[in-house]
Amino acid sequence: MSDDKKPHEEKNNNNNNTTPDDVDDVPFCVLPERRKVALILTASFMGMVSPMSAGIYYPALPALSADMHVSYSLINLSVTTYLILQAVAPSFTGSFSDVHGRRPAYIFCFVTYLGANIGLALQSNYAALMVLRCVQAAGSSGTIAIGSAVVADISTRAERGKYIAYASIGTTMGTAIGPVLGGILNHFLGWRWIFWFLAILSGVFLLIVLVLMPETCRAVVGNGSIPPPAWNRPLWTIARNHLWPSSSAVAAPRIYHESLQQSRRRPNPLTSVQILLEKEAGVVLVYGALVFAGYMIVTSTLSAQLESQFHFNSIQVGLCYLPFGLGSLTSRWTVGPLLDWNFRREARLQNMPIVKNRQEDIRNFNIERARLTVTMPLLYTGSLCMIAYGWVMYFRTSLAGPVIMLFLNGHLIAGAFTSLSSLIIDTHRASAATAMAANNLMRCLFAAGAAAFATPLIDRINIGWTGTFCAAVWIVFSPCLWLVYLRGHRWREELRRKQEEKHGVEG
């Protein structure tokens, strides 16, 4: 969004968020605090469908293999294709939502997702399963990128950590309870009810978007004070305006036209690829994808490891995913406040003023240092816990050993993801959904490779050395983040100047 009160010549020609953000009398967001929290929670829970759709599927793989009369390896391909579509699809939905709004993008995602789940519940052959899983991934994957964009729409950089706990509850719960629900539904009702459950859930979320959720995209409503087009308003608002027109007029807030963000006229899915080609963003996204690949190796092989090492059934396996999810959930209440605290500390050290409800100008602020100072200790400690997880699983210690390591891994690695995602959004605020789509693209492509690579690797070198290998990759490539820590600000400024020169905008 353009936060300037002057005409938007600079903003119109520069779609990157490295343009200045003035600290003036225009509030960044006109919504009250409770409304912000409610919106972020809503977006967070709607983002649940993407990780839940992946995790809830794992316990049903043996049953699907038997019913489809195909090998387990062929059924496992549906996991890989799901991840590939999960990587690619947000590039379209994210770019669309940055131009036309969050609500229409959500509606498209949930309509697609609902239809795919109904088809999956009714189909009976392997080809239909593969195709519909791809459609399911295309519908569900955009919700995380759009949810992250909602957070960027209504929160400033200085307070973003405060909202991370709310913003990540849904996705973390999806990761945690997905395998548990999948095991229970598959055990008592059969695998088809997994997809019927997801269809019901997507129908509920679609209804919430249609009836209650307001538009937050700053290219459409600015700081929330500009009314969206009539077709992009929730049904409750339309009904209220018709039933009580006088009260709606009295309650109308002041309109800040200068808060409207200038965006591309047409969605362009290739903008997520362009973000990958930037020096700073490319390094951060590739390294984050490497970390996520290790994360996927643990989650995709945990059920097989528990079955072979502890002889657990599908329900017991599903329950053992809970510590991993709970660790991810608790990280939001430690890493979030830590990110805000370190942002304020760096702001004092770099003499940048922080004004409540005003977006900060980070042209002369090294936000890379503010975020990565939190990220690096989490990554190194998480690497040690990954090694410990591999070896306690290999030596078949009591169940407490793997459970504790799963919790610590979830806490530390999810915290590192949160910090890296915050940095990507901070440096691409004007196209937050597109930036998160680029983030999702790299992570899911690497995860697809990791899911296919994990079982053969464990069979070849055992789970202990696999955990050690993952940690070694994280540590060996960690100097990439140190490079961003030292030179990221300079790279970002070089990119801004090149874009200004390209568009004929004076610095």
C-alpha positions as a Python dict, from the first residue, in 0.01 Angstrom:
ca = {
    (1, 'M'): (0, 0, 0),
    (2, 'S'): (109, 354, -49),
    (3, 'D'): (123, 519, 289),
    (4, 'D'): (199, 862, 136),
    (5, 'K'): (-56, 1142, 137),
    (6, 'K'): (78, 1281, -192),
    (7, 'P'): (-9, 1153, -538),
    (8, 'H'): (120, 807, -614),
    (9, 'E'): (369, 862, -895),
    (10, 'E'): (636, 662, -719),
    (11, 'K'): (404, 389, -604),
    (12, 'N'): (239, 348, -939),
    (13, 'N'): (566, 257, -1100),
    (14, 'N'): (717, 43, -830),
    (15, 'N'): (538, -266, -714),
    (16, 'N'): (808, -373, -471),
    (17, 'N'): (764, -285, -108),
    (18, 'T'): (1099, -114, -82),
    (19, 'T'): (930, 219, -147),
    (20, 'P'): (917, 459, 146),
    (21, 'D'): (651, 436, 410),
    (22, 'D'): (584, 777, 559),
    (23, 'V'): (513, 820, 926),
    (24, 'D'): (223, 1068, 911),
    (25, 'D'): (-130, 1109, 1036),
    (26, 'V'): (-270, 832, 817),
    (27, 'P'): (-321, 523, 1038),
    (28, 'F'): (-187, 199, 894),
    (29, 'C'): (-512, 19, 980),
    (30, 'V'): (-841, 164, 1103),
    (31, 'L'): (-967, -164, 1248),
    (32, 'P'): (-979, -196, 1628),
    (33, 'E'): (-749, -445, 1798),
    (34, 'R'): (-1018, -705, 1866),
    (35, 'R'): (-1129, -696, 1503),
    (36, 'K'): (-770, -745, 1388),
    (37, 'V'): (-727, -1049, 1612),
    (38, 'A'): (-1058, -1194, 1493),
    (39, 'L'): (-960, -1152, 1127),
    (40, 'I'): (-616, -1303, 1178),
    (41, 'L'): (-762, -1599, 1368),
    (42, 'T'): (-1017, -1654, 1091),
    (43, 'A'): (-748, -1648, 823),
    (44, 'S'): (-531, -1874, 1036),
    (45, 'F'): (-798, -2141, 1079),
    (46, 'M'): (-883, -2129, 709),
    (47, 'G'): (-516, -2198, 639),
    (48, 'M'): (-559, -2520, 836),
    (49, 'V'): (-691, -2707, 532),
    (50, 'S'): (-355, -2719, 352),
    (51, 'P'): (-142, -2899, 615),
    (52, 'M'): (-441, -3098, 738),
    (53, 'S'): (-511, -3232, 387),
    (54, 'A'): (-154, -3361, 373),
    (55, 'G'): (-135, -3508, 724),
    (56, 'I'): (-483, -3658, 744),
    (57, 'Y'): (-402, -3865, 436),
    (58, 'Y'): (-99, -4052, 571),
    (59, 'P'): (-278, -4309, 794),
    (60, 'A'): (-506, -4408, 502),
    (61, 'L'): (-225, -4494, 257),
    (62, 'P'): (-221, -4872, 331),
    (63, 'A'): (-600, -4894, 301),
    (64, 'L'): (-598, -4697, -26),
    (65, 'S'): (-324, -4921, -162),
    (66, 'A'): (-535, -5228, -91),
    (67, 'D'): (-862, -5084, -225),
    (68, 'M'): (-702, -4944, -543),
    (69, 'H'): (-505, -5268, -601),
    (70, 'V'): (-179, -5084, -652),
    (71, 'S'): (154, -5095, -473),
    (72, 'Y'): (238, -4876, -175),
    (73, 'S'): (500, -4699, -387),
    (74, 'L'): (237, -4597, -643),
    (75, 'I'): (2, -4472, -371),
    (76, 'N'): (292, -4275, -226),
    (77, 'L'): (318, -4092, -559),
    (78, 'S'): (-9, -3918, -471),
    (79, 'V'): (179, -3754, -182),
    (80, 'T'): (451, -3631, -419),
    (81, 'T'): (206, -3496, -679),
    (82, 'Y'): (8, -3326, -402),
    (83, 'L'): (321, -3145, -287),
    (84, 'I'): (411, -3039, -642),
    (85, 'L'): (68, -2885, -702),
    (86, 'Q'): (82, -2735, -353),
    (87, 'A'): (402, -2563, -461),
    (88, 'V'): (279, -2426, -793),
    (89, 'A'): (-85, -2327, -730),
    (90, 'P'): (-26, -2038, -480),
    (91, 'S'): (171, -1851, -749),
    (92, 'F'): (-164, -1800, -925),
    (93, 'T'): (-392, -1747, -625),
    (94, 'G'): (-141, -1525, -444),
    (95, 'S'): (-92, -1296, -741),
    (96, 'F'): (-469, -1286, -799),
    (97, 'S'): (-538, -1191, -436),
    (98, 'D'): (-277, -911, -441),
    (99, 'V'): (-465, -749, -732),
    (100, 'H'): (-834, -833, -686),
    (101, 'G'): (-858, -904, -313),
    (102, 'R'): (-842, -1176, -51),
    (103, 'R'): (-1213, -1267, -49),
    (104, 'P'): (-1246, -1368, -417),
    (105, 'A'): (-923, -1566, -390),
    (106, 'Y'): (-1055, -1746, -80),
    (107, 'I'): (-1385, -1821, -255),
    (108, 'F'): (-1205, -1970, -555),
    (109, 'C'): (-984, -2183, -329),
    (110, 'F'): (-1267, -2325, -119),
    (111, 'V'): (-1500, -2393, -413),
    (112, 'T'): (-1220, -2585, -585),
    (113, 'Y'): (-1126, -2764, -266),
    (114, 'L'): (-1486, -2858, -186),
    (115, 'G'): (-1542, -3008, -530),
    (116, 'A'): (-1216, -3205, -513),
    (117, 'N'): (-1300, -3356, -174),
    (118, 'I'): (-1646, -3465, -287),
    (119, 'G'): (-1488, -3627, -592),
    (120, 'L'): (-1221, -3801, -379),
    (121, 'A'): (-1486, -3942, -146),
    (122, 'L'): (-1677, -4089, -441),
    (123, 'Q'): (-1396, -4210, -672),
    (124, 'S'): (-1281, -4573, -685),
    (125, 'N'): (-975, -4588, -911),
    (126, 'Y'): (-613, -4484, -896),
    (127, 'A'): (-617, -4241, -1191),
    (128, 'A'): (-908, -4045, -1043),
    (129, 'L'): (-731, -4039, -706),
    (130, 'M'): (-417, -3886, -858),
    (131, 'V'): (-604, -3622, -1059),
    (132, 'L'): (-837, -3520, -775),
    (133, 'R'): (-551, -3502, -524),
    (134, 'C'): (-387, -3250, -759),
    (135, 'V'): (-710, -3048, -771),
    (136, 'Q'): (-736, -3073, -392),
    (137, 'A'): (-382, -2938, -356),
    (138, 'A'): (-456, -2653, -597),
    (139, 'G'): (-756, -2549, -387),
    (140, 'S'): (-606, -2584, -41),
    (141, 'S'): (-253, -2452, -89),
    (142, 'G'): (-347, -2092, -161),
    (143, 'T'): (-509, -2045, 180),
    (144, 'I'): (-176, -2016, 365),
    (145, 'A'): (-36, -1751, 129),
    (146, 'I'): (-361, -1552, 143),
    (147, 'G'): (-372, -1580, 523),
    (148, 'S'): (-17, -1445, 551),
    (149, 'A'): (-119, -1159, 325),
    (150, 'V'): (-413, -1078, 555),
    (151, 'V'): (-166, -1042, 843),
    (152, 'A'): (50, -809, 631),
    (153, 'D'): (-259, -608, 534),
    (154, 'I'): (-350, -513, 890),
    (155, 'S'): (-27, -525, 1095),
    (156, 'T'): (292, -319, 1083),
    (157, 'R'): (640, -469, 1086),
    (158, 'A'): (700, -367, 1447),
    (159, 'E'): (395, -554, 1577),
    (160, 'R'): (395, -850, 1339),
    (161, 'G'): (550, -1085, 1593),
    (162, 'K'): (264, -1013, 1832),
    (163, 'Y'): (16, -1153, 1582),
    (164, 'I'): (220, -1457, 1481),
    (165, 'A'): (73, -1664, 1763),
    (166, 'Y'): (-275, -1598, 1628),
    (167, 'A'): (-176, -1625, 1264),
    (168, 'S'): (-21, -1969, 1299),
    (169, 'I'): (-265, -2146, 1530),
    (170, 'G'): (-472, -2290, 1248),
    (171, 'T'): (-188, -2416, 1030),
    (172, 'T'): (-10, -2563, 1333),
    (173, 'M'): (-326, -2736, 1450),
    (174, 'G'): (-374, -2875, 1100),
    (175, 'T'): (-27, -3028, 1114),
    (176, 'A'): (-85, -3164, 1466),
    (177, 'I'): (-436, -3307, 1449),
    (178, 'G'): (-444, -3408, 1081),
    (179, 'P'): (-278, -3748, 1128),
    (180, 'V'): (-480, -3813, 1445),
    (181, 'L'): (-809, -3743, 1269),
    (182, 'G'): (-697, -3946, 971),
    (183, 'G'): (-614, -4245, 1188),
    (184, 'I'): (-946, -4228, 1374),
    (185, 'L'): (-1160, -4180, 1063),
    (186, 'N'): (-978, -4450, 869),
    (187, 'H'): (-994, -4696, 1159),
    (188, 'F'): (-1364, -4657, 1243),
    (189, 'L'): (-1534, -4526, 925),
    (190, 'G'): (-1299, -4600, 634),
    (191, 'W'): (-1082, -4376, 417),
    (192, 'R'): (-1372, -4219, 227),
    (193, 'W'): (-1484, -4040, 541),
    (194, 'I'): (-1151, -3855, 549),
    (195, 'F'): (-1258, -3672, 235),
    (196, 'W'): (-1618, -3628, 348),
    (197, 'F'): (-1486, -3464, 664),
    (198, 'L'): (-1266, -3228, 459),
    (199, 'A'): (-1561, -3148, 232),
    (200, 'I'): (-1774, -3050, 532),
    (201, 'L'): (-1490, -2840, 676),
    (202, 'S'): (-1434, -2658, 346),
    (203, 'G'): (-1809, -2591, 318),
    (204, 'V'): (-1807, -2428, 662),
    (205, 'F'): (-1509, -2208, 572),
    (206, 'L'): (-1666, -2109, 240),
    (207, 'L'): (-1980, -2002, 424),
    (208, 'I'): (-1774, -1793, 668),
    (209, 'V'): (-1600, -1612, 380),
    (210, 'L'): (-1927, -1546, 197),
    (211, 'V'): (-2121, -1425, 501),
    (212, 'L'): (-1875, -1267, 744),
    (213, 'M'): (-1519, -1210, 625),
    (214, 'P'): (-1442, -853, 507),
    (215, 'E'): (-1191, -760, 238),
    (216, 'T'): (-847, -657, 369),
    (217, 'C'): (-635, -624, 53),
    (218, 'R'): (-475, -280, 62),
    (219, 'A'): (-505, -247, -316),
    (220, 'V'): (-883, -266, -270),
    (221, 'V'): (-969, -114, 71),
    (222, 'G'): (-650, 69, 172),
    (223, 'N'): (-619, 76, 549),
    (224, 'G'): (-973, -58, 582),
    (225, 'S'): (-1146, 277, 546),
    (226, 'I'): (-1228, 250, 173),
    (227, 'P'): (-1544, 49, 93),
    (228, 'P'): (-1483, -243, -145),
    (229, 'P'): (-1693, -294, -459),
    (230, 'A'): (-2044, -420, -390),
    (231, 'W'): (-1965, -767, -527),
    (232, 'N'): (-1673, -801, -286),
    (233, 'R'): (-1862, -737, 37),
    (234, 'P'): (-1969, -1004, 289),
    (235, 'L'): (-2338, -1091, 283),
    (236, 'W'): (-2379, -975, 643),
    (237, 'T'): (-2259, -624, 552),
    (238, 'I'): (-2493, -606, 253),
    (239, 'A'): (-2787, -722, 465),
    (240, 'R'): (-2702, -476, 745),
    (241, 'N'): (-2680, -182, 504),
    (242, 'H'): (-3020, -268, 358),
    (243, 'L'): (-3188, -331, 693),
    (244, 'W'): (-3033, -44, 893),
    (245, 'P'): (-2905, 213, 637),
    (246, 'S'): (-2908, 503, 882),
    (247, 'S'): (-2698, 327, 1145),
    (248, 'S'): (-2448, 217, 879),
    (249, 'A'): (-2407, 575, 758),
    (250, 'V'): (-2350, 706, 1111),
    (251, 'A'): (-2091, 437, 1184),
    (252, 'A'): (-1898, 498, 861),
    (253, 'P'): (-1533, 584, 939),
    (254, 'R'): (-1327, 856, 777),
    (255, 'I'): (-1200, 747, 435),
    (256, 'Y'): (-825, 768, 373),
    (257, 'H'): (-793, 756, -5),
    (258, 'E'): (-418, 808, 25),
    (259, 'S'): (-389, 470, 199),
    (260, 'L'): (-489, 284, -118),
    (261, 'Q'): (-205, 68, -244),
    (262, 'Q'): (-127, 78, -615),
    (263, 'S'): (-89, -270, -763),
    (264, 'R'): (-51, -444, -1094),
    (265, 'R'): (-357, -419, -1317),
    (266, 'R'): (-350, -791, -1392),
    (267, 'P'): (-241, -1089, -1182),
    (268, 'N'): (93, -1229, -1291),
    (269, 'P'): (189, -1571, -1148),
    (270, 'L'): (545, -1523, -1274),
    (271, 'T'): (604, -1251, -1012),
    (272, 'S'): (665, -1525, -756),
    (273, 'V'): (943, -1656, -980),
    (274, 'Q'): (1082, -1304, -1009),
    (275, 'I'): (1104, -1289, -630),
    (276, 'L'): (1311, -1607, -635),
    (277, 'L'): (1561, -1437, -867),
    (278, 'E'): (1634, -1157, -619),
    (279, 'K'): (1961, -1200, -432),
    (280, 'E'): (1829, -1169, -80),
    (281, 'A'): (1492, -1336, -126),
    (282, 'G'): (1642, -1618, -333),
    (283, 'V'): (1898, -1707, -68),
    (284, 'V'): (1643, -1694, 216),
    (285, 'L'): (1383, -1898, 27),
    (286, 'V'): (1627, -2168, -87),
    (287, 'Y'): (1770, -2210, 261),
    (288, 'G'): (1423, -2218, 414),
    (289, 'A'): (1330, -2487, 161),
    (290, 'L'): (1629, -2696, 269),
    (291, 'V'): (1515, -2674, 630),
    (292, 'F'): (1160, -2761, 530),
    (293, 'A'): (1286, -3065, 338),
    (294, 'G'): (1440, -3200, 659),
    (295, 'Y'): (1114, -3122, 837),
    (296, 'M'): (929, -3324, 571),
    (297, 'I'): (1166, -3619, 605),
    (298, 'V'): (1063, -3647, 970),
    (299, 'T'): (688, -3611, 914),
    (300, 'S'): (664, -3835, 606),
    (301, 'T'): (857, -4125, 762),
    (302, 'L'): (742, -4099, 1123),
    (303, 'S'): (448, -4337, 1076),
    (304, 'A'): (668, -4605, 917),
    (305, 'Q'): (932, -4563, 1188),
    (306, 'L'): (678, -4594, 1469),
    (307, 'E'): (521, -4901, 1310),
    (308, 'S'): (857, -5074, 1262),
    (309, 'Q'): (1021, -4967, 1587),
    (310, 'F'): (725, -4973, 1827),
    (311, 'H'): (462, -5178, 1633),
    (312, 'F'): (194, -4907, 1670),
    (313, 'N'): (-145, -4909, 1497),
    (314, 'S'): (-278, -4615, 1294),
    (315, 'I'): (-440, -4441, 1592),
    (316, 'Q'): (-125, -4467, 1806),
    (317, 'V'): (83, -4340, 1514),
    (318, 'G'): (-149, -4044, 1469),
    (319, 'L'): (-125, -3955, 1839),
    (320, 'C'): (254, -3949, 1817),
    (321, 'Y'): (232, -3660, 1570),
    (322, 'L'): (80, -3445, 1845),
    (323, 'P'): (409, -3353, 2021),
    (324, 'F'): (547, -3233, 1688),
    (325, 'G'): (243, -3014, 1632),
    (326, 'L'): (234, -2891, 1991),
    (327, 'G'): (599, -2791, 1966),
    (328, 'S'): (517, -2587, 1657),
    (329, 'L'): (222, -2428, 1835),
    (330, 'T'): (416, -2325, 2146),
    (331, 'S'): (687, -2163, 1933),
    (332, 'R'): (438, -1894, 1834),
    (333, 'W'): (425, -1767, 2192),
    (334, 'T'): (802, -1759, 2231),
    (335, 'V'): (934, -1661, 1888),
    (336, 'G'): (661, -1403, 1816),
    (337, 'P'): (732, -1180, 2119),
    (338, 'L'): (1105, -1234, 2066),
    (339, 'L'): (1079, -1103, 1709),
    (340, 'D'): (897, -789, 1826),
    (341, 'W'): (1144, -733, 2109),
    (342, 'N'): (1443, -767, 1879),
    (343, 'F'): (1282, -540, 1619),
    (344, 'R'): (1241, -267, 1882),
    (345, 'R'): (1597, -321, 2006),
    (346, 'E'): (1741, -292, 1655),
    (347, 'A'): (1523, 15, 1590),
    (348, 'R'): (1680, 186, 1892),
    (349, 'L'): (2031, 85, 1783),
    (350, 'Q'): (1971, 207, 1427),
    (351, 'N'): (1786, 525, 1535),
    (352, 'M'): (1460, 437, 1361),
    (353, 'P'): (1146, 574, 1530),
    (354, 'I'): (852, 341, 1590),
    (355, 'V'): (507, 501, 1592),
    (356, 'K'): (207, 292, 1688),
    (357, 'N'): (-19, 201, 1395),
    (358, 'R'): (222, 353, 1140),
    (359, 'Q'): (424, 147, 897),
    (360, 'E'): (800, 181, 934),
    (361, 'D'): (1025, 295, 650),
    (362, 'I'): (1294, 25, 624),
    (363, 'R'): (1498, 180, 343),
    (364, 'N'): (1761, 279, 599),
    (365, 'F'): (1684, 2, 848),
    (366, 'N'): (1863, -333, 849),
    (367, 'I'): (1561, -555, 910),
    (368, 'E'): (1765, -856, 801),
    (369, 'R'): (1968, -822, 1119),
    (370, 'A'): (1654, -782, 1330),
    (371, 'R'): (1501, -1108, 1200),
    (372, 'L'): (1805, -1331, 1149),
    (373, 'T'): (1944, -1262, 1496),
    (374, 'V'): (1645, -1464, 1617),
    (375, 'T'): (1660, -1724, 1339),
    (376, 'M'): (2019, -1843, 1369),
    (377, 'P'): (2014, -1975, 1729),
    (378, 'L'): (1689, -2159, 1655),
    (379, 'L'): (1841, -2328, 1351),
    (380, 'Y'): (2160, -2440, 1521),
    (381, 'T'): (1976, -2574, 1827),
    (382, 'G'): (1721, -2741, 1599),
    (383, 'S'): (2005, -2913, 1412),
    (384, 'L'): (2127, -3070, 1736),
    (385, 'C'): (1775, -3187, 1817),
    (386, 'M'): (1741, -3338, 1469),
    (387, 'I'): (2055, -3545, 1530),
    (388, 'A'): (1921, -3653, 1869),
    (389, 'Y'): (1584, -3751, 1719),
    (390, 'G'): (1747, -3976, 1459),
    (391, 'W'): (1957, -4166, 1709),
    (392, 'V'): (1699, -4212, 1986),
    (393, 'M'): (1468, -4354, 1719),
    (394, 'Y'): (1743, -4578, 1584),
    (395, 'F'): (1840, -4721, 1924),
    (396, 'R'): (1473, -4783, 2014),
    (397, 'T'): (1483, -4600, 2344),
    (398, 'S'): (1164, -4562, 2543),
    (399, 'L'): (891, -4372, 2360),
    (400, 'A'): (968, -4065, 2573),
    (401, 'G'): (1293, -4008, 2381),
    (402, 'P'): (1143, -3966, 2032),
    (403, 'V'): (841, -3778, 2174),
    (404, 'I'): (1058, -3518, 2349),
    (405, 'M'): (1279, -3475, 2042),
    (406, 'L'): (973, -3437, 1819),
    (407, 'F'): (841, -3162, 2047),
    (408, 'L'): (1175, -2977, 2050),
    (409, 'N'): (1216, -3013, 1673),
    (410, 'G'): (867, -2880, 1616),
    (411, 'H'): (929, -2586, 1848),
    (412, 'L'): (1268, -2483, 1712),
    (413, 'I'): (1225, -2546, 1340),
    (414, 'A'): (876, -2396, 1327),
    (415, 'G'): (1016, -2091, 1508),
    (416, 'A'): (1288, -2058, 1244),
    (417, 'F'): (1025, -2085, 969),
    (418, 'T'): (825, -1808, 1138),
    (419, 'S'): (1124, -1576, 1148),
    (420, 'L'): (1223, -1640, 786),
    (421, 'S'): (863, -1593, 668),
    (422, 'S'): (843, -1265, 857),
    (423, 'L'): (1155, -1142, 677),
    (424, 'I'): (1011, -1232, 335),
    (425, 'I'): (685, -1049, 412),
    (426, 'D'): (872, -751, 560),
    (427, 'T'): (1073, -702, 243),
    (428, 'H'): (779, -764, 5),
    (429, 'R'): (492, -599, 189),
    (430, 'A'): (319, -466, -122),
    (431, 'S'): (283, -818, -262),
    (432, 'A'): (269, -1031, 51),
    (433, 'A'): (58, -1312, -95),
    (434, 'T'): (286, -1339, -398),
    (435, 'A'): (593, -1346, -172),
    (436, 'M'): (441, -1625, 38),
    (437, 'A'): (355, -1808, -285),
    (438, 'A'): (724, -1795, -378),
    (439, 'N'): (805, -1920, -30),
    (440, 'N'): (554, -2202, -70),
    (441, 'L'): (685, -2286, -418),
    (442, 'M'): (1038, -2352, -299),
    (443, 'R'): (941, -2534, 18),
    (444, 'C'): (693, -2769, -143),
    (445, 'L'): (917, -2854, -438),
    (446, 'F'): (1199, -2940, -200),
    (447, 'A'): (953, -3126, 23),
    (448, 'A'): (828, -3333, -271),
    (449, 'G'): (1184, -3441, -340),
    (450, 'A'): (1245, -3510, 28),
    (451, 'A'): (930, -3724, 56),
    (452, 'A'): (1044, -3938, -238),
    (453, 'F'): (1404, -3947, -112),
    (454, 'A'): (1339, -4014, 258),
    (455, 'T'): (1248, -4383, 268),
    (456, 'P'): (1529, -4502, 36),
    (457, 'L'): (1776, -4292, 235),
    (458, 'I'): (1665, -4440, 568),
    (459, 'D'): (1677, -4791, 420),
    (460, 'R'): (2030, -4726, 302),
    (461, 'I'): (2191, -4550, 601),
    (462, 'N'): (1930, -4588, 885),
    (463, 'I'): (1727, -4320, 1064),
    (464, 'G'): (2015, -4212, 1290),
    (465, 'W'): (2245, -4116, 1006),
    (466, 'T'): (1952, -3966, 815),
    (467, 'G'): (1886, -3724, 1102),
    (468, 'T'): (2257, -3645, 1114),
    (469, 'F'): (2263, -3587, 737),
    (470, 'C'): (1970, -3341, 757),
    (471, 'A'): (2135, -3147, 1039),
    (472, 'A'): (2466, -3141, 852),
    (473, 'V'): (2296, -2990, 545),
    (474, 'W'): (2139, -2717, 759),
    (475, 'I'): (2470, -2633, 926),
    (476, 'V'): (2685, -2649, 611),
    (477, 'F'): (2454, -2411, 423),
    (478, 'S'): (2387, -2179, 718),
    (479, 'P'): (2658, -1931, 601),
    (480, 'C'): (2403, -1836, 332),
    (481, 'L'): (2193, -1673, 603),
    (482, 'W'): (2500, -1507, 752),
    (483, 'L'): (2560, -1360, 406),
    (484, 'V'): (2209, -1213, 411),
    (485, 'Y'): (2272, -1088, 765),
    (486, 'L'): (2580, -899, 648),
    (487, 'R'): (2483, -794, 294),
    (488, 'G'): (2106, -830, 266),
    (489, 'H'): (2032, -463, 335),
    (490, 'R'): (2281, -355, 69),
    (491, 'W'): (2128, -599, -184),
    (492, 'R'): (1780, -471, -108),
    (493, 'E'): (1883, -110, -164),
    (494, 'E'): (2058, -199, -489),
    (495, 'L'): (1740, -367, -610),
    (496, 'R'): (1530, -65, -512),
    (497, 'R'): (1757, 174, -702),
    (498, 'K'): (1750, -49, -1011),
    (499, 'Q'): (1370, -58, -1003),
    (500, 'E'): (1352, 319, -964),
    (501, 'E'): (1587, 370, -1255),
    (502, 'K'): (1387, 126, -1465),
    (503, 'H'): (1060, 309, -1400),
    (504, 'G'): (1211, 657, -1414),
    (505, 'V'): (1146, 729, -1045),
    (506, 'E'): (1384, 947, -850),
    (507, 'G'): (1521, 796, -531),
}
